[in-house]
Amino acid sequence: MPWLLAAALGLLAWLRVAWVGIRTDRCVDRLTAIPPDPPAGGWPALTVVVPARDEARGVEAAVRSLLAQDYPALRVVAVDDRSTDGTGAILDRMAPGEPRLRVVHVGELPPGWLGKNHACASGAEAAADGYLLFTDGDVIFAPGALRRAVSYAGRHGLGHLVALPRLVAPGFLERAFVATFATLVNPVFRTWELRRPGTPAYVGIGAFNLVRRDEYLRTGGHRRLRLEAVDDVKLGIVLRRSGVRQGAIDSDGLVSVRWNAGFLASWVGLLKNAFAGTEFRWGVALSTGLALVVTSLGPALAALLAPGPLARGVGLLGWITGAAVVGTVARRFGGGSGLVGILLPFTGTALAGVVVTSAALTTLRGGIVWRGTRYPLADLRTGCVRERDWPPDAAVGWDPPSC
């Protein structure tokens, strides 16, 4: 019975994730299908804010991909946040020949701020009215990406638009891990409900958060998120549940980013904010870890070790279903054959390990160290923007209201 129960729970969980993926696919448009035509009233001003701390390896390529855009009212504000690796010098070298680029240097972090959040707020202060696009210092934009995104946002009256990036992961294990993470985050966001008013859905991604500046300022922007370690996601919660029309679109490769170089680096990279993703609650961290192990590893173990044919069959079906779902996400957002899904028992368990290890390390250290700066756990808990404090009553929908 324990084997059959584990196998059945895994199968049911992955069937639900598959259903969520189908609904999401029906409701999320593709950026490549959007004509790069101006919205009614012409092209609004667009300021891209690029916070960068120690991004010397990729910041020049990222900023040049932005400056290569043909958006007619574009400004790029690159914020060098106390970098020690030459990031600031690279940006300063680029600026003289490019009037659309402004470089802001942050020499000291004010008390009560996380570095990236302060850099985003500093960039927003230097922006013109219109749209703000918050991105990261390693994100690459293909030609036409900004025109299409602003056109889509304007056409649907969106105050906040997220473009889901292509996840560059050349290694087999790295791609499997990243795809598993992306697959399991999707049901949390519930993006298929963004068009319906009053739903708890929300979305926010650091690679591409496009928001109207007036809505950003009205809702408090990053000042409300000063000590929020998961600022990109929580910005999505604050905006939508403050009555801002919010949408998501698949960038279809027009926006791309590589998290980290390799599986191990990707795993370690999540340690800094995985506990923050549970809002620093040990009960949520442990239950999340257990659920990930049962649903990812349970079916595979049942398929291989269960004494009865029923449990083995259900386990194999659960493993295949989960592998197919993760493989589909990997193909759509990372390329490849999709065979990486077969590693789900390992990658799902690895994600469980990230959550529990992040909770343990953050608690033992009394905080997190992020890009060379230590943030005390007590401050992070005080500054955490908790979802329960933002009921979805004020969330608005947009046309079409359903998919």
N, C-alpha and C positions, 0 to 999 in steps of 0.2 A: 503493500500500500504506500509506503513513503516514496518508493521509486515512481509509482504511477502518479502520485500527487505532484511530485516535482515536475514530472514530464508534462502533466496536464496543465499545471500553472504556467509553465514556459510556453506551451503551445497557445493557450488562451491569450497570454500577454502579447505574443508576436502577431497573432491574428488581429488584435486590437491595434497594434502599431501599424500593421499593414493597412488596415481600414483608415487610420489617421493619414497615412501617406497618400492613399487614393484621394481622399477628400482635399488634402492640401494641394495635390497636383491639379485637381479640377479648379481650385479657387485662386491659384497663384499664377499670374501671367508671366510671360517671358520678355525680358527687356529687349531682346533682339527683334521681337515682333512689333515693337512700338515705333511708329514713325517719328523721326527727329524734328517734328514740326513745333513751332512756338505755340504756347497756350494762348487763350484769349487774352488780349491786352499786351502781347509781346513777351519777350524774354525778361523775367525778373533778374535782379542782381543775384549772383551766387558767390558766396565766399566759402572756400574749402579750408577747414581748419585741420592742420596736420600736427598733432602733438608728437614730439620725437625726443626720446632720451636714449642715448647710446645706440643709434640706428645707423651708424656709419656704413654698414655693409649694404643697406638697401635703400636708404632715404633718397639718394640722388635719382635712382631709377623711378622711385615712386613719385617724386615731385615732378620729374620731367614728363612722366605719363600724364600728369594733370595739366601741365603747361602745354602739352601737345593737343589738348582738347580744343575743339573749335567753338566752344560755348562763347557767345559774344559779350557777356557781361560777367566775366570770371575774374575773381581774385583768389589767390592762394596765400593763406597766412600759415607759415611754418613756425611752430613754437619749439625752440630748442630748450628743453627742460633740464638744465644743469648737466648736460652731457659731458663726459670725460674722454670720449673716444674720437673726437674730431667731427662729430655731427654738426656742431655749430659752424665750424670752419667751412665745411662742404656747402652748407646753405648760404653762408656769406659769399662764397665764391660764385654761386649761381645767381645771386640777387642782382648785381649791377647790370647785367644784360637782359633782365626780364622785369619790366615795369609792373607786371601783374603779380609778382612775388614779393611778399613782405616777410621778413624774418624777425621774430620776437625772441629775445633771449631772457630766460628766467634764471637769475643768478642765485636766488634763495627761495626756498619754499616757505610760505607763510604758515604759522601754526594753524592746526585744525583743517588741513587739506591733505588729500592724496595728490601726489605729483601730477598724474595724468589728468585728474579732474580739474586741478588748478590751471594746467596748460590749456585744456579745452575752454575753460572760462575766460582765460586771457585772450585766446584767439577770437572768441565770440565778441569780446569787447572791441576788438579791432575791425569788426566786420561791418558791412553796410546792411541796410534793410534789404529784405528779400528772403532768400533761402540761405541756410547754413548747412554745410555738409561736414560732419565729423567723420574722419577716417583715421587710419593708422599710418605710421611711417614706413610700412613695408607693403602697402597695397598697390597693385598695378591696375590702371584703368585703360581699357582699350578705346580706340577712337570712337567718338559718338556716344559714349556711355552717359555723359552728363546731360547732353541734349535730350536723350531719350528718357532719362529718369525725371528731369524737371517737366518735360512734356506730359508724362504719365501722371505725375503728382498734380499738375495744374488742371489736367483734363478731369480728374476725379475730385478735385477740391481737397486734396490731402494736405494736412499740416505736418505729417510725419510719414516718410517712406523709407523702408529698409530694403536694400537690394542684397539678396543672398549670394555670397561670393562663390566663385570656383575655388575649391580647396586644393591647392597644389601640394601633392604628396607623392613623390616619385617612388618611394620605397613601398614594397608590398605590405609589410607589417605597419608602417606608418600610415598608409592609406586605409588599411583596415581599422586602425584605432580611431583615426579622425572621422571616418564614415560612421562608425558605431556611435561615437559621441554625437554627431549631427543627427543621426536617426533617433536617438533617445531624447534629444532636446526638443524635437519637433512637437511631440504631444504636450509638452509643457506650454509652449507658445500658443497652440490652438489657432494657427493663422487662418484657418478656414472660417473662423467666426469673426474676423476683424470687420467684416462688412455689416454685421448685425449689431444694432445698439444693445447696450446693457449686458453684453457677454464678457466673461473674464479674460478673454484673449488679449495678448499683448506681444510685442516683438521689439527687439533692439539688438543690434550687432555692431561691434566696434569698427568693422571695416567699412560700413556704409549706413550712417544715420543722417538722413536728409530731413531737415525740419525748418519750418518757417520761423524766421527770427522773432517775429512778434509773439508767436505761440511759445517759443522757447523762453523768452523773457517773462511772459505772463505766468508761466508755470514754475518759474524759479530756476530753470536750466541747471547747470552744474553747481550752482551755489546751493541748491537743495540737495545735491549729491556729494557734498564736499568730502565726506569720509566714507563713501560707498565704494566698496572694492569691486562690485559688479556693476559699474556705472552705466555701461552700454545697455544692459538689460533693464536696469531700474529706470533709466531715462524713458524707455518704452512704456513701463508701467505708469510713471508719473504723467506722461503726455496723454496717453489714451484715457486714463481714468480721471483726467482733468478736462475731458471733453474735446480733445484734439482728434480729428479724423486721421486714422492710421492705416497704412497698407503695407504689404510686402510683395516683392516681385523677385523672380529668379533672374539674376544677372546674366545667366546663360553664357558665362565666360567673359563678359565684358568687364567684370570686376573680379580680380583674383588675388589670392594671398596664400602664403605658406606659413603655417603656424610656427613650426620649429623644424630644424633639420634632423629628422629621424624620429623613430618611435620613442626612444628613451627621453629625448629632449621634449617631445610633445607631452609625455606623461609627467615629467618634472614641471613643465610649464603650467600645468593645471593645478599644481599643489598650492599656488599662492592664493587662488580664489575659489577652490572647490568648496571649502568650508563656508566661505561667504555666500556661495550659492544656496546653502541651506539656512542662511540667515543666522549662522553661528549657533545652530541648535543641534546638540549631540543626538537627540532622539531621531531627528530627521536624517542626520548623517548615517546613523547606524541602520535605520530602516531602509534608506536608499541603498546602502551597500549590500544589505541582505537581499533586497529585491533584485538587484543587478546580478548577484551570484546565482540566485535560484532560477531566474528566467534565462540567463545566458549559459550558465554551466550545467544546470540541472538536467535539461533535455539531453545534452550530449553524454553526460554520465549515465543517464538512464538507458540511452541507446546502446552504450558499450558494456554496461555492468549489470543492468537489471536482470533478475533471474527468470522473469516471465516474458513471453512474446508480446503481450499487450503493452506492458510498460516500455519494452524496447521499441515497439512500433510507434507508440505515441511520442516517445523521446526523439526518435529519428525524425518524425514529422515536425516536431517543434524545432529541432535543430535546422532542418532544411528550410522551414518557413522563416526563421530568424535570419539565416544566411542569405536567403533571397531578398529579404527586405533591406538588409545592410548592403548587399551587393547592388541593389537598384539605386540606393542613395549614393554609393561610391561611384557608379557609372555616371549619374547625372551631375554630381557636384565635384567629382575628382577625376573622372575618366577611367580608363582601364576596362577590364573584362567583367568586373563584378565578382570574380572568384574570391576576392578578399573576404567576402561574407562568411566563408567556411571557418574563418578564425574567430568567429563570434564567441565561442566559449572562453577563449583567452582574452580577447579585447574587452568583453563585457566584464569579466572578472578584474581585469586591469583597471577599468573605470571604477569599480567598487573599491579597489585598493587606493585609488586617488582620493576618493571622498573620505574614507576613514583615515588614511595617512595624513591628509590635509587637516582634518579635525584634530588629530593627535599632535601634529607638529605645531599647529597654531596655538593650541592650548598649552603645550609644554614650553614653547618659546615665549608665550604671553603676547603674541602678535605675529605679524608677517613682515618679511623683508622683501620689498618690491623695488627692483631696479636700484638697489643700493641704499634704500631708505627704509628704516624700521617704523612700523605703525603699531602702537600698542593695541592689544585685543580689547581692552576696556573702551578705548576711543572708537574702535571699529564697531563695536556693539552699539555704542551710543549713536553713532552716525549712520547706522544701517537703516535704509529705507525699507520698511517691512510691508510686504504685499497686503497683509491683513488691514493695514491702516489706510488702504486705498481701495475702497469698495468699487465695483464696476458700474454702479448706478448711473454715473455721468458719462460713461463710454458711449460714443456716438457711432452710427454706422454710415455707410455711403453706398452709392449706386454702382452696380446692382446690389441689392441688399442680401442676396443669397446666391449660391453657386449650384 
